[in-house]
Amino acid sequence: MGEEGRRWEDLGIDCLLNVFGRLSLEDLSLGAVLVCKSWHKASLRPECWNKLNYREIDFMPWNKFTRRFMHEYRLHRFSFTGFMKFAANHSQRSAVELLFPPGFIATLEDMVYAANKCPKLKILVLPKLSSEDEKHLPRLMGKWKDLEWLEVGSKPCSFIQVITQINLHCPNFSGLKMAGPICTEDALAIVSLVPMIRRLCLANSYFHKEALLMILNGCKNLDILEVLKCIGFEADGEVRRRASNIKIFKWEGFRLNYNDDYDDDDCDDIQVI
């Protein structure tokens, strides 16, 4: 701005919050917070930190962001857990979105911390968890009572227990994204425990036509159903007819891979291709 115009640091707090609320975590932590006192003060407001999207950041130790963050905050070492806590604490329990990095293996400690510090989540994208830590997911799910959307990279071993907790504690739940072997028992859990679901993405999964029809018949409020690149069923005339009332039905790329001796109860032992 010119010498006679307004200075950036003189922008009103409402204007700053509007802008800062649109910034990435990287820009917030290494940009706005370091510009000047007024920007620093505004950037500390929890409204700026209600979308914790860690997927946009490369947390490798040699990355420019990691090295600069350590320099600016005078750290001797960097860890994802430390940065996650840094951002979550800034949100002051007001975060509504939490997206863990794709392919990132988190610890149970990370998940417990997120559940305690971010109780108002509406959107949650889970990280990879060890099979042992996955067993604790149902207990944590009950803490997110405002949850509307859940995304998991692969079906957790405690999936039915997770869905049970969502049924008990998350009245506004409307969307699920998950890949993996989907048994008839899993399909029945979706139909009976989250029947009002509006968006369901099961792309790159393995399941039979019976399970798909169960979902199509039981989830009457579906607006979007994605079963792209799935194995084990054919999107034949019956399937497409049952799905005709769904606004968006994506089924392309399926492959049949039946085994005559295949037992549906053993689908958890099948490797997803």
NUZA-600340 format. One record per residue: x, y, z of N, C-alpha, C in turn. Coordinates in steps of 0.1 Angstrom, whole numbers, padded with zeros to 4 digits, always signed. Layout:
# residues N
XYZXYZXYZ;...
# end
This chain:
# residues 273
+0008-0012+0000+0000+0000+0000+0009+0012+0000;+0004+0024-0005+0011+0036-0005+0013+0042+0008;+0021+0052+0009+0024+0058+0022+0012+0064+0028;+0002+0069+0020-0010+0076+0026-0021+0066+0027;-0019+0054+0022-0030+0044+0023-0029+0036+0036;-0038+0027+0038-0038+0019+0050-0027+0008+0049;-0022+0005+0060-0011-0005+0061-0017-0019+0064;-0011-0029+0059-0016-0043+0061-0018-0046+0075;-0009-0041+0084-0010-0044+0098-0022-0037+0105;-0028-0027+0098-0039-0020+0103-0053-0026+0099;-0053-0037+0092-0065-0043+0088-0073-0047+0100;-0086-0046+0100-0094-0050+0111-0094-0064+0114;-0097-0068+0127-0096-0082+0131-0105-0091+0124;-0117-0086+0120-0127-0094+0113-0122-0098+0099;-0115-0088+0093-0110-0090+0080-0098-0100+0080;-0090-0099+0090-0078-0108+0092-0083-0122+0095;-0093-0123+0103-0098-0137+0106-0104-0143+0094;-0111-0135+0086-0117-0141+0074-0106-0146+0064;-0095-0139+0063-0084-0143+0055-0076-0155+0061;-0073-0154+0074-0065-0164+0080-0072-0177+0081;-0085-0177+0082-0093-0189+0083-0092-0197+0070;-0088-0191+0059-0086-0198+0046-0072-0203+0044;-0063-0199+0052-0049-0203+0050-0047-0218+0054;-0036-0224+0048-0032-0237+0052-0025-0237+0065;-0023-0248+0071-0015-0248+0084-0001-0244+0082;+0004-0247+0071+0018-0242+0068+0019-0227+0067;+0009-0220+0060+0009-0206+0059+0006-0199+0073;-0002-0206+0080-0006-0200+0094+0007-0201+0103;+0013-0212+0103+0024-0214+0113+0037-0207+0109;+0039-0205+0096+0051-0199+0091+0050-0186+0083;+0037-0182+0083+0034-0169+0075+0028-0159+0084;+0015-0159+0085+0008-0149+0092+0013-0147+0106;+0016-0157+0113+0020-0156+0127+0033-0149+0129;+0041-0147+0119+0054-0141+0120+0056-0128+0114;+0045-0122+0108+0046-0110+0100+0047-0097+0109;+0038-0096+0118+0038-0084+0127+0030-0087+0140;+0030-0079+0150+0023-0081+0162+0008-0083+0160;+0002-0074+0152-0013-0075+0150-0017-0088+0143;-0009-0092+0133-0012-0104+0126-0009-0116+0135;+0001-0115+0143+0004-0126+0152-0007-0128+0162;-0012-0117+0167-0023-0118+0177-0036-0124+0170;-0039-0119+0158-0051-0124+0151-0049-0139+0148;-0037-0143+0144-0035-0157+0140-0036-0167+0152;-0036-0162+0164-0037-0170+0176-0052-0173+0179;-0061-0166+0172-0075-0169+0175-0079-0183+0170;-0087-0190+0178-0091-0204+0174-0098-0205+0161;-0105-0194+0156-0112-0195+0144-0103-0198+0132;-0090-0194+0133-0081-0196+0123-0076-0211+0122;-0079-0219+0132-0073-0232+0133-0084-0243+0134;-0096-0240+0128-0107-0249+0129-0107-0260+0118;-0097-0259+0108-0096-0269+0098-0081-0274+0098;-0080-0285+0105-0066-0291+0107-0063-0301+0096;-0059-0296+0084-0056-0304+0073-0041-0307+0072;-0037-0318+0078-0023-0322+0078-0018-0328+0065;-0028-0331+0056-0025-0338+0043-0017-0329+0033;-0018-0316+0035-0012-0307+0026+0003-0304+0029;+0008-0311+0039+0022-0308+0044+0031-0320+0042;+0043-0318+0038+0052-0329+0037+0060-0329+0050;+0059-0339+0058+0065-0340+0071+0079-0347+0071;+0084-0349+0060+0098-0356+0059+0108-0346+0065;+0118-0352+0073+0127-0343+0080+0136-0334+0071;+0137-0338+0059+0146-0330+0050+0137-0319+0042;+0124-0319+0044+0116-0310+0037+0118-0296+0042;+0115-0286+0032+0117-0272+0035+0109-0267+0047;+0096-0272+0047+0087-0268+0058+0093-0272+0071;+0097-0285+0072+0102-0290+0085+0114-0283+0090;+0123-0280+0081+0135-0273+0085+0133-0259+0089;+0124-0252+0082+0120-0238+0085+0113-0237+0098;+0104-0247+0100+0096-0247+0113+0105-0249+0125;+0115-0258+0124+0125-0260+0134+0133-0247+0137;+0136-0240+0126+0144-0228+0127+0136-0217+0134;+0124-0214+0129+0116-0203+0134+0112-0205+0149;+0109-0218+0153+0105-0221+0166+0116-0226+0175;+0128-0225+0170+0140-0229+0178+0139-0243+0184;+0136-0253+0175+0135-0267+0179+0147-0274+0175;+0151-0284+0183+0162-0293+0180+0158-0305+0172;+0145-0308+0173+0140-0319+0165+0125-0317+0161;+0121-0323+0151+0107-0321+0146+0100-0335+0146;+0087-0335+0150+0079-0347+0149+0065-0343+0145;+0059-0352+0138+0045-0350+0134+0036-0348+0147;+0038-0357+0157+0031-0356+0169+0032-0342+0175;+0044-0337+0176+0046-0323+0181+0038-0313+0173;+0039-0313+0160+0032-0303+0152+0017-0305+0153;+0012-0317+0154-0002-0320+0155-0007-0313+0168;+0000-0315+0179-0004-0309+0192-0003-0294+0191;+0007-0289+0184+0008-0274+0182-0004-0268+0176;-0009-0274+0165-0021-0269+0158-0033-0272+0165;-0035-0284+0171-0047-0287+0179-0048-0278+0191;-0038-0275+0197-0038-0265+0209-0043-0252+0205;-0038-0247+0193-0042-0234+0188-0057-0234+0185;-0063-0245+0181-0077-0245+0178-0086-0244+0190;-0080-0246+0202-0088-0244+0215-0101-0252+0215;-0101-0264+0210-0112-0273+0210-0123-0269+0200;-0120-0260+0191-0130-0256+0181-0129-0262+0167;-0119-0271+0165-0116-0276+0152-0128-0285+0147;-0132-0283+0135-0143-0291+0129-0139-0301+0118;-0126-0299+0114-0121-0308+0104-0107-0313+0109;-0104-0326+0107-0091-0331+0111-0087-0342+0100;-0077-0339+0092-0073-0347+0081-0058-0352+0084;-0056-0364+0087-0043-0369+0088-0036-0371+0075;-0023-0371+0074-0016-0373+0061-0019-0387+0055;-0020-0388+0042-0022-0402+0036-0010-0411+0038;-0013-0423+0042-0002-0432+0043+0006-0431+0056;+0002-0421+0064+0009-0419+0077+0004-0428+0088;+0013-0434+0095+0010-0444+0106+0011-0436+0119;-0001-0433+0124-0002-0426+0137-0001-0436+0149;+0001-0430+0160+0001-0438+0173-0013-0436+0180;-0015-0445+0189-0027-0444+0197-0027-0431+0205;-0015-0427+0209-0014-0414+0216-0019-0403+0208;-0015-0403+0195-0020-0392+0186-0035-0392+0185;-0041-0403+0184-0056-0404+0183-0063-0399+0196;-0058-0404+0207-0063-0400+0220-0062-0385+0222;-0051-0379+0218-0049-0365+0219-0059-0357+0211;-0060-0362+0198-0070-0356+0189-0084-0356+0194;-0088-0368+0200-0101-0369+0205-0104-0360+0217;-0094-0358+0225-0096-0349+0237-0095-0334+0233;-0087-0331+0223-0085-0317+0220-0094-0312+0209;-0100-0321+0201-0109-0317+0190-0122-0324+0191;-0130-0321+0201-0143-0329+0203-0154-0325+0194;-0152-0314+0186-0163-0309+0178-0162-0312+0163;-0154-0322+0160-0151-0326+0146-0164-0330+0139;-0165-0325+0126-0175-0329+0117-0169-0338+0106;-0157-0335+0103-0150-0343+0092-0137-0349+0098;-0136-0362+0096-0124-0369+0102-0118-0378+0091;-0106-0376+0088-0098-0386+0079-0088-0392+0088;-0090-0405+0090-0081-0412+0099-0068-0416+0093;-0057-0418+0101-0044-0422+0096-0044-0437+0096;-0033-0443+0091-0031-0457+0093-0028-0460+0108;-0034-0471+0113-0031-0475+0127-0027-0489+0127;-0019-0493+0137-0015-0507+0138-0028-0515+0142;-0028-0528+0139-0039-0536+0142-0043-0536+0157;-0033-0534+0165-0035-0534+0180-0042-0521+0183;-0037-0510+0177-0043-0497+0180-0057-0495+0174;-0060-0502+0163-0073-0502+0157-0084-0506+0167;-0081-0515+0176-0090-0520+0185-0096-0509+0194;-0089-0498+0196-0093-0488+0205-0102-0477+0197;-0103-0478+0184-0111-0468+0177-0125-0467+0182;-0132-0478+0184-0146-0476+0189-0148-0467+0201;-0139-0468+0210-0139-0460+0222-0137-0445+0219;-0128-0442+0209-0126-0429+0206-0137-0423+0198;-0144-0431+0189-0154-0425+0180-0165-0419+0188;-0168-0425+0200-0179-0419+0208-0177-0405+0213;-0164-0400+0212-0161-0387+0216-0165-0376+0206;-0167-0380+0193-0170-0370+0183-0185-0371+0180;-0192-0364+0188-0207-0365+0187-0213-0356+0175;-0204-0347+0170-0209-0339+0158-0204-0345+0145;-0198-0357+0145-0192-0362+0133-0202-0364+0122;-0199-0360+0110-0207-0361+0098-0200-0370+0087;-0187-0369+0086-0180-0376+0076-0168-0383+0082;-0166-0396+0078-0155-0404+0083-0148-0410+0071;-0135-0409+0070-0127-0415+0059-0116-0424+0065;-0116-0436+0061-0105-0445+0065-0099-0451+0053;-0085-0453+0053-0079-0458+0041-0083-0472+0038;-0084-0480+0049-0088-0494+0047-0097-0498+0059;-0105-0508+0057-0115-0512+0067-0108-0516+0080;-0111-0510+0091-0104-0514+0104-0110-0527+0109;-0102-0534+0117-0106-0547+0122-0118-0545+0131;-0120-0533+0137-0131-0531+0146-0142-0523+0139;-0144-0525+0126-0153-0517+0118-0167-0517+0124;-0173-0529+0127-0186-0529+0131-0188-0522+0145;-0178-0524+0153-0178-0517+0166-0178-0502+0164;-0170-0497+0154-0169-0483+0151-0183-0478+0147;-0189-0485+0137-0202-0481+0132-0212-0481+0144;-0211-0490+0153-0220-0491+0164-0219-0478+0172;-0207-0474+0175-0205-0462+0183-0210-0449+0176;-0208-0449+0162-0214-0438+0154-0229-0438+0156;-0235-0449+0155-0250-0450+0157-0254-0445+0170;-0246-0447+0180-0250-0443+0194-0248-0429+0197;-0237-0423+0191-0233-0410+0195-0233-0399+0184;-0235-0402+0171-0233-0393+0161-0246-0391+0152;-0256-0384+0157-0269-0383+0150-0268-0376+0137;-0258-0368+0134-0257-0361+0121-0248-0368+0111;-0244-0381+0114-0235-0388+0105-0241-0390+0092;-0234-0387+0081-0240-0388+0067-0231-0393+0057;-0218-0396+0060-0209-0400+0049-0197-0409+0054;-0194-0419+0046-0183-0428+0049-0175-0432+0036;-0162-0431+0038-0153-0435+0027-0144-0446+0032;-0143-0457+0026-0135-0469+0031-0132-0479+0020;-0121-0485+0021-0118-0496+0011-0114-0508+0019;-0116-0520+0013-0113-0532+0019-0123-0543+0016;-0122-0555+0022-0131-0566+0019-0144-0563+0027;-0155-0562+0020-0168-0558+0026-0177-0571+0026;-0178-0577+0038-0187-0589+0040-0201-0585+0041;-0210-0595+0040-0224-0592+0041-0227-0587+0056;-0219-0591+0065-0220-0586+0079-0217-0571+0080;-0207-0567+0072-0204-0553+0072-0215-0545+0065;-0220-0550+0054-0231-0543+0047-0243-0542+0056;-0246-0553+0063-0258-0553+0072-0256-0542+0083;-0243-0541+0088-0240-0531+0098-0243-0517+0093;-0239-0514+0080-0241-0501+0074-0256-0498+0073;-0263-0508+0068-0277-0506+0066-0285-0504+0079;-0281-0512+0089-0289-0512+0102-0284-0501+0112;-0272-0497+0111-0266-0487+0121-0265-0473+0116;-0263-0471+0102-0263-0458+0097-0272-0457+0085;-0285-0460+0086-0294-0461+0075-0296-0448+0068;-0294-0437+0075-0296-0423+0069-0284-0418+0061;-0274-0426+0059-0262-0422+0053-0265-0417+0039;-0259-0406+0035-0262-0400+0022-0251-0402+0011;-0238-0404+0016-0227-0406+0007-0219-0418+0012;-0217-0427+0003-0209-0439+0007-0199-0442-0005;-0186-0442-0001-0176-0445-0011-0169-0458-0007;-0170-0468-0015-0164-0481-0012-0155-0485-0024;-0149-0475-0031-0140-0478-0042-0128-0486-0038;-0124-0494-0048-0112-0503-0046-0114-0513-0034;-0127-0518-0033-0130-0528-0023-0133-0541-0029;-0135-0552-0021-0138-0565-0026-0151-0569-0019;-0162-0571-0027-0174-0576-0021-0183-0582-0031;-0193-0590-0027-0202-0596-0036-0214-0588-0039;-0221-0592-0050-0233-0585-0054-0244-0585-0043;-0244-0596-0035-0254-0597-0024-0252-0586-0014;-0239-0583-0011-0237-0572-0001-0240-0558-0007;-0237-0557-0020-0241-0544-0027-0256-0542-0028;-0263-0552-0031-0278-0551-0031-0284-0548-0018;-0277-0554-0007-0282-0551+0006-0281-0537+0009;-0270-0530+0005-0268-0516+0008-0278-0508-0001;-0279-0512-0013-0289-0504-0022-0303-0505-0017;-0307-0517-0012-0321-0518-0007-0323-0512+0007;-0312-0511+0015-0314-0507+0029-0311-0492+0031;-0302-0486+0023-0298-0472+0025-0306-0463+0016;-0318-0460+0020-0328-0453+0011-0325-0438+0008;-0316-0432+0017-0313-0418+0015-0300-0415+0008;-0294-0426+0002-0281-0424-0005-0283-0414-0017;-0274-0404-0017-0273-0395-0029-0261-0399-0038;-0251-0404-0031-0239-0407-0038-0234-0421-0034;-0232-0430-0043-0226-0443-0040-0215-0446-0050;-0202-0448-0045-0191-0450-0054-0185-0464-0051;-0185-0472-0061-0180-0486-0060-0170-0488-0072;-0162-0478-0075-0153-0478-0086-0142-0488-0084;-0138-0495-0094-0126-0504-0094-0127-0515-0083;-0139-0520-0081-0141-0530-0071-0140-0544-0077;-0138-0554-0069-0137-0568-0073-0148-0576-0067;-0154-0585-0074-0163-0595-0069-0177-0594-0073;-0181-0584-0081-0195-0583-0085-0195-0577-0099;-0207-0578-0105-0209-0572-0118-0220-0562-0117;-0218-0550-0122-0229-0540-0122-0239-0543-0133;-0246-0554-0131-0255-0558-0142-0268-0550-0141;-0278-0554-0149-0291-0547-0150-0298-0546-0137;-0298-0556-0129-0304-0556-0115-0298-0546-0106;-0284-0546-0106-0277-0536-0098-0280-0522-0102;-0280-0519-0115-0282-0505-0119-0297-0501-0118;-0305-0511-0119-0320-0508-0116-0322-0504-0102;-0316-0512-0093-0318-0509-0078-0311-0495-0075;-0301-0491-0083-0294-0479-0080-0300-0467-0088;-0310-0469-0095-0316-0458-0104-0321-0446-0096;-0324-0448-0083-0329-0436-0076-0318-0428-0069;-0305-0433-0071-0294-0426-0065-0289-0415-0075;-0287-0403-0070-0283-0392-0079-0270-0395-0086;-0260-0400-0079-0247-0403-0085-0243-0417-0081;-0242-0426-0091-0238-0440-0089-0226-0443-0098;-0214-0444-0091-0202-0446-0099-0197-0461-0097;-0197-0468-0108-0194-0483-0106-0184-0488-0116;-0179-0479-0125-0170-0483-0136-0157-0489-0130;-0151-0498-0138-0138-0504-0135-0139-0517-0126;-0151-0522-0124-0152-0534-0116-0146-0546-0123;-0143-0556-0115-0137-0569-0121-0143-0581-0113;-0147-0591-0121-0152-0603-0114-0140-0612-0111;-0140-0617-0099-0128-0625-0094-0133-0636-0085;-0144-0643-0089-0150-0653-0080-0142-0666-0079;-0143-0672-0068-0137-0685-0065-0149-0694-0061;-0151-0705-0068-0162-0714-0065-0162-0719-0051;-0150-0719-0045-0149-0725-0031-0149-0713-0021;-0151-0701-0025-0150-0689-0017-0162-0689-0007;-0158-0687+0006-0168-0686+0017-0169-0672+0021;-0181-0666+0020-0183-0652+0023-0178-0648+0037;-0179-0657+0046-0176-0654+0060-0161-0653+0062;-0153-0657+0052-0138-0656+0053-0133-0645+0045;-0141-0635+0041-0137-0624+0032-0126-0616+0038;-0125-0615+0052-0114-0607+0058-0100-0613+0055;-0100-0625+0050-0087-0631+0047-0083-0629+0033;-0091-0622+0025-0088-0620+0011-0080-0608+0009;-0069-0608+0001-0061-0597-0002-0067-0588-0012;-0069-0575-0009-0075-0566-0019-0064-0563-0029;-0067-0564-0042-0058-0562-0053-0058-0547-0056;
# end
